[in-house]
């Protein structure tokens, strides 16, 4: 099992800027990158940092209408901010080109894996999964995740692509693109839309037409913890991957499921991401020739995002990393955020629930898993255990 990884990072990611009072702060990507560097991950012989080009307009048209592309180009030439949805997502000066940088990194991540320059790839600036064909949504201007899936279909002629989305929010923009397409299996694990944006992603959403059964949604209740989440993950993800046998896996790696993230209500710890990253690495090597293209995504806590993404990256390449965070990174963290830095990579404490609440949430998780198994497994001939 080889574990080479191509990492796509660009300082221009920092210019994707909705303003100082917006919850999306791109410094989280910088801090993740610098944490990887300080822990020695970027100096490993099996990790490379290739250069890449901006996405072209043709690439954007894979997933977006020409009118929408033209709108973003025009608005990005104006001064100040222009609301694109209900105010959460805004065009800003230079938005068109900055967004193309982020899409370009995801396209390069696909190329690196498909051309066997590396076994795996990682673009922390990607994972903008809410953008729709003709509109922005959920802090996402262009949907690099959907464009990457289209790129696998168009350039590399793949017929079985798995898109796995672990962001706390439903990956609605990607699902919409492939809802009737069996060549892209979209699988999203997220907090239920009953309590969180974008209010979609229910277990009965399983695709349409030829794509029926090639969409799966696992909505989870607020306050789902590590053990409950990981049991649900294991009950759904490996059986579907074993049945579908994807030629490549794109994983949107949002970490806003962490308990320190204030924008949502799942309460995972860093240890959950260790297991998720490790399991996806194993499954990719078992069923998709190791081809896993990992993208960033949500995550709004300075404390959790750099650590969780670093853990996922380390697991994808099978690297052992120290728990103690180097003092140089801690100083950088304080300089950027004004906050006291975390001193360890892994959480030492976890949120606790009363036995009654834990049992109630456990029942809700089990019910959600059962609905997915009832709705999707029979279509693929998978026995429900």
Residue pairs with C-beta under 8 A, 6 or more apart in sequence:
1 285
1 290
1 318
2 46
2 119
2 290
3 46
3 119
3 120
3 281
3 316
3 317
3 318
3 319
4 46
4 47
4 48
4 118
4 119
4 120
4 317
5 46
5 47
5 48
5 118
5 119
5 120
5 121
5 122
5 313
5 316
5 317
6 47
6 48
6 49
6 50
6 108
6 109
6 112
6 113
6 117
6 118
6 120
6 121
6 122
7 36
7 42
7 47
7 48
7 49
7 121
7 122
7 313
8 49
8 50
8 52
8 105
8 106
8 108
8 109
8 112
8 121
8 122
8 123
8 125
9 29
9 33
9 49
9 105
9 123
9 124
9 125
10 52
10 101
10 105
10 125
11 30
12 98
12 101
13 26
13 29
13 30
13 98
13 101
13 102
13 124
13 125
14 26
14 27
14 29
14 30
15 26
15 94
15 98
16 24
16 26
16 95
16 98
16 99
16 102
16 125
17 26
17 92
18 24
18 81
18 89
18 90
18 92
18 139
19 81
19 90
19 92
22 139
23 263
23 300
24 139
24 300
25 300
25 302
26 125
27 302
27 336
27 337
28 299
28 300
28 302
28 305
28 306
29 124
29 125
29 296
30 336
31 302
31 305
31 306
31 329
31 332
31 333
31 336
32 124
32 305
32 306
32 309
32 310
33 42
33 124
34 306
34 329
34 332
35 306
35 307
35 310
35 325
35 329
36 42
36 310
36 313
37 43
38 325
38 326
38 328
38 329
39 310
39 314
39 321
39 322
39 325
39 326
39 345
40 321
41 47
41 310
41 313
41 314
41 317
41 319
41 321
42 49
44 317
44 319
46 317
47 317
48 117
48 118
50 108
50 112
50 117
52 104
52 105
52 107
52 108
53 104
53 108
54 97
54 100
54 101
54 103
54 104
55 100
55 101
55 103
55 104
55 107
55 142
55 144
55 147
56 100
57 69
59 103
59 104
59 107
59 147
59 151
60 69
60 100
60 103
60 142
60 147
61 69
62 146
62 147
62 150
62 151
62 154
63 131
63 133
63 142
63 143
63 146
63 147
63 150
63 177
64 131
64 133
64 134
64 142
64 143
65 133
65 134
67 134
68 133
68 134
68 135
72 84
72 91
72 95
72 96
72 99
72 136
72 141
72 142
73 96
75 82
75 84
75 91
75 95
76 91
76 92
76 93
76 94
76 95
76 96
76 97
77 93
77 96
78 91
78 93
79 93
80 92
80 93
81 90
81 91
81 92
82 90
82 91
82 92
83 89
83 90
84 90
84 91
84 135
84 136
84 141
85 135
85 136
85 137
85 138
88 137
88 138
88 139
89 136
89 137
89 138
89 139
89 140
89 141
91 136
91 141
95 141
99 141
99 142
100 142
101 125
102 123
102 125
102 126
102 128
102 142
102 144
103 126
103 142
103 144
103 147
105 123
105 125
105 126
105 144
106 123
106 126
106 144
106 145
106 147
106 148
106 293
106 295
107 144
107 147
107 148
107 151
108 121
108 123
109 121
109 122
109 123
109 126
109 148
109 293
109 294
109 295
110 121
110 148
110 151
110 152
110 156
110 248
110 250
110 293
111 117
112 118
112 121
113 119
113 120
113 121
113 248
113 291
113 292
113 293
114 152
114 155
114 156
114 248
114 291
119 290
119 291
119 292
120 281
120 284
120 290
120 291
120 292
120 293
120 294
120 316
120 317
121 292
121 293
121 294
122 294
122 295
122 313
122 316
123 144
123 293
123 294
123 295
123 296
124 295
124 296
124 309
125 296
126 144
126 145
126 148
126 252
126 295
126 296
126 297
127 144
127 145
127 167
127 252
127 253
127 254
127 295
127 296
127 297
127 298
128 139
128 140
128 141
128 142
128 143
128 144
128 145
128 297
129 138
129 140
129 143
129 145
129 146
129 165
129 167
129 169
129 171
129 172
129 173
129 174
129 252
129 254
129 297
130 136
130 137
130 138
130 139
130 140
130 143
130 169
130 171
130 172
130 173
130 198
131 137
131 138
131 140
131 141
131 142
131 143
131 146
131 173
132 143
132 172
132 173
132 176
133 176
133 177
137 172
137 173
137 198
138 169
138 173
138 197
138 198
140 173
143 173
143 174
143 177
144 295
145 163
145 165
145 171
145 173
145 174
145 250
145 252
145 295
146 173
146 174
146 177
146 178
148 250
148 293
148 295
149 161
149 163
149 174
149 177
149 178
149 184
149 250
150 177
152 158
152 161
152 247
152 248
152 250
153 161
153 183
153 184
156 248
158 183
158 247
158 248
159 183
159 247
160 183
160 185
160 244
160 245
160 246
160 247
161 183
161 184
161 185
161 246
161 247
161 248
161 249
161 250
162 184
162 185
162 187
162 240
162 241
162 244
162 246
162 248
162 249
162 250
162 288
163 171
163 174
163 178
163 184
163 185
163 186
163 187
163 249
163 250
163 252
164 187
164 188
164 189
164 237
164 249
164 250
164 251
164 252
164 280
165 171
165 174
165 186
165 187
165 188
165 189
165 190
165 251
165 252
165 254
165 297
166 189
166 190
166 251
166 252
166 253
166 254
166 257
166 276
166 297
167 188
167 190
167 252
167 253
167 254
167 256
167 257
167 297
167 298
168 190
168 191
168 196
168 254
168 256
168 257
168 261
168 263
168 264
168 266
168 298
169 190
169 191
169 196
169 197
169 198
169 254
169 256
169 264
169 298
170 188
170 190
170 193
170 198
170 200
170 201
170 217
170 219
171 186
171 188
171 190
171 201
171 252
172 198
172 200
172 201
174 186
174 252
175 186
175 188
175 200
175 201
175 205
175 215
175 217
177 184
178 184
178 186
178 211
178 214
178 215
179 186
179 207
179 208
179 211
179 215
180 207
180 208
180 209
180 210
180 211
181 210
181 211
181 214
182 207
182 210
182 211
182 213
182 214
184 214
185 214
185 215
185 216
185 240
185 244
185 246
186 214
186 215
186 216
187 215
187 216
187 217
187 218
187 236
187 237
187 240
188 201
188 216
188 217
188 218
189 218
189 220
189 229
189 232
189 233
189 236
189 237
190 196
190 201
190 217
190 218
190 219
190 220
191 219
191 220
191 221
191 222
191 224
191 257
191 264
191 265
191 266
192 201
192 202
192 219
192 220
192 221
192 222
192 368
193 199
193 200
193 201
193 202
193 219
194 219
195 221
195 222
195 265
196 264
196 265
201 217
201 219
202 217
202 219
203 217
203 218
203 219
203 368
203 371
203 372
203 375
204 371
204 375
205 215
205 217
206 212
206 213
206 214
206 215
206 216
206 217
206 375
206 376
206 379
207 213
207 214
207 215
212 379
213 376
213 379
213 380
216 236
216 240
216 372
216 375
216 376
217 372
218 232
218 236
218 368
218 369
218 372
219 368
220 228
220 229
220 232
220 266
220 364
220 365
220 368
221 361
221 364
221 365
221 368
222 265
222 266
222 361
223 265
223 266
223 267
223 351
223 353
223 357
223 361
224 232
224 266
224 267
224 268
224 361
224 365
225 267
225 268
225 350
225 351
225 353
225 358
225 361
226 268
226 269
226 271
226 272
226 350
228 361
228 362
228 365
229 257
229 266
229 268
229 272
229 365
230 272
230 275
230 276
231 365
232 365
232 368
232 369
233 276
233 279
234 279
235 369
235 373
235 385
236 369
236 372
236 373
237 279
237 283
238 279
238 283
239 377
239 382
240 376
240 380
240 382
241 249
241 283
241 287
241 288
242 287
243 380
243 381
243 382
244 380
245 287
245 288
246 287
246 288
247 288
247 289
247 291
248 288
248 291
248 292
248 293
249 280
249 283
249 284
249 288
249 291
249 292
249 293
250 292
250 293
250 294
250 295
251 280
251 292
251 293
251 294
251 295
252 295
252 296
252 297
253 294
253 295
253 296
253 297
253 309
253 312
254 296
254 297
254 298
254 299
255 261
255 273
255 297
255 298
255 299
255 304
255 305
255 308
255 309
255 312
256 263
256 264
256 297
256 298
256 299
256 300
257 264
257 266
257 268
257 272
258 266
258 267
258 268
258 269
258 270
258 273
258 299
258 301
258 304
258 305
258 308
259 266
259 267
259 268
259 269
259 304
259 350
259 351
260 301
260 303
260 304
261 299
261 300
261 301
261 304
262 300
262 301
263 298
263 300
267 350
267 351
269 346
269 347
269 350
270 304
270 307
270 308
270 311
270 345
270 346
270 347
271 346
271 347
273 308
273 311
273 312
273 315
274 311
274 315
274 346
276 312
276 315
277 311
277 312
277 313
277 314
277 315
277 316
278 315
280 292
280 315
280 316
281 292
281 315
281 316
281 317
281 318
284 290
284 291
284 292
292 316
294 312
294 313
294 316
296 309
299 305
299 308
299 309
302 333
302 336
302 337
302 339
303 339
303 342
306 333
307 325
307 342
307 345
307 346
310 321
310 345
311 321
311 345
311 346
314 320
314 321
321 345
322 345
323 344
323 345
323 346
324 343
324 344
324 345
325 341
325 342
325 343
325 344
325 345
329 341
330 341
330 342
330 343
331 341
333 339
333 341
333 342
334 340
334 341
353 361
370 384
373 382
373 384
374 384
376 382
377 383
377 384
